[in-house]
């Protein structure tokens, strides 16, 4: 069971949405009280709204306190890891982090992890497209 009628989702579902690869990383968010959770029976549940708010707040640099409106998040498979972006662009790790540092590509931080939406990557590529000259 991944979702409940009351808007709660499993830890595994929350990890997929947030792009967090390990339970250890996710537990840090709970232990540091950055993401509220509830225990029902033997299972931990997280409110989908809290997950969406945390993602929105991480992208804007605000604290996860519910100050950003609830958003409808993209499908989890549209969030890319740094490794995936590096492979797609065929660039070095250093170049990737330089692009982030210079704010050339929009990103979100979930915990200590960077995530880039496919849409933002496509926008970066479109803005930096240089058409070839024909006949030369």
C-alpha positions in Angstrom: 0.0 0.0 0.0 1.6 3.2 -1.1 -1.1 5.8 -0.7 -3.9 6.3 1.8 -7.1 8.3 1.3 -5.9 10.8 3.9 -2.9 12.0 1.9 -0.3 9.9 3.6 2.3 8.0 1.6 4.9 5.4 2.6 8.5 6.2 3.3 9.5 4.3 0.1 7.1 6.4 -2.0 8.4 9.6 -0.4 12.0 8.5 -1.1 11.1 7.9 -4.8 9.4 11.3 -5.1 12.3 13.1 -3.4 15.0 11.2 -5.3 16.7 10.0 -2.1 18.5 6.8 -2.8 19.0 5.4 0.8 16.8 5.0 3.8 19.7 6.4 5.9 19.5 9.8 4.0 15.7 9.8 4.5 16.0 9.0 8.2 18.3 12.1 8.6 15.4 14.3 7.4 13.1 12.8 10.0 15.6 12.8 12.8 16.5 16.4 12.1 12.8 17.3 12.2 12.9 18.6 8.7 10.1 16.2 7.6 7.2 15.3 9.9 6.0 11.7 10.0 3.5 9.5 11.7 3.5 5.9 12.8 0.5 3.8 12.1 0.8 0.3 13.2 4.3 -0.8 12.4 4.7 1.6 9.4 6.0 5.1 9.1 3.9 7.4 6.9 4.6 10.9 5.5 2.1 13.4 4.3 2.4 13.9 0.5 1.8 17.6 1.0 4.9 17.8 3.4 7.0 16.1 0.8 5.9 18.5 -2.0 6.4 21.5 0.3 9.9 20.4 1.3 10.9 20.0 -2.4 9.5 23.5 -3.1 11.2 25.0 -0.1 14.5 23.4 -0.9 14.4 24.9 -4.4 13.6 28.4 -3.1 16.0 28.2 -0.1 13.2 28.6 2.5 12.9 26.5 5.6 10.4 23.6 5.4 7.7 25.3 7.5 4.8 25.1 5.1 5.2 28.7 3.9 5.1 27.7 0.3 1.7 26.7 -1.2 1.1 23.0 -1.9 2.4 22.1 -5.3 1.6 19.3 -7.6 4.9 17.6 -8.1 6.1 16.1 -11.4 6.5 12.4 -11.8 9.6 11.2 -9.9 11.2 9.9 -13.1 11.5 13.5 -14.4 13.9 14.4 -11.6 17.5 13.7 -12.6 20.5 13.0 -10.4 23.8 14.8 -11.0 25.3 11.6 -12.5 22.4 11.4 -15.0 22.8 15.1 -16.0 26.6 14.6 -16.4 26.0 11.6 -18.6 23.3 13.3 -20.7 25.5 16.4 -21.2 28.7 14.5 -21.4 30.5 16.9 -19.1 32.8 16.5 -16.2 31.6 16.5 -12.6 33.5 19.8 -12.0 31.8 21.4 -15.0 28.4 20.2 -13.7 28.9 21.8 -10.3 30.3 25.0 -11.9 27.0 25.3 -13.8 25.1 24.9 -10.5 27.3 27.3 -8.7 26.8 30.0 -11.4 23.1 29.2 -11.4 23.1 28.3 -15.1 20.9 25.2 -14.4 18.0 25.4 -11.9 18.1 22.7 -9.2 16.5 21.5 -5.9 18.3 20.2 -2.9 16.6 17.4 -1.0 18.6 16.9 2.2 22.1 17.0 0.8 21.2 15.7 -2.6 20.9 17.7 -5.8 18.0 17.1 -8.2 17.5 18.7 -11.6 14.1 18.5 -13.3 14.2 17.3 -16.9 12.3 20.4 -17.8 15.0 22.7 -16.3 17.7 20.7 -18.1 15.8 21.1 -21.4 15.4 24.8 -20.8 19.1 25.2 -20.2 19.9 23.3 -23.5 17.4 25.5 -25.4 18.8 28.7 -24.0 22.3 27.6 -24.9 21.5 26.3 -28.4 23.8 27.6 -31.1 22.5 26.6 -34.6 25.1 25.6 -37.1 25.7 27.7 -40.1 24.7 26.1 -43.4 27.0 26.1 -46.4 30.3 26.6 -44.6 
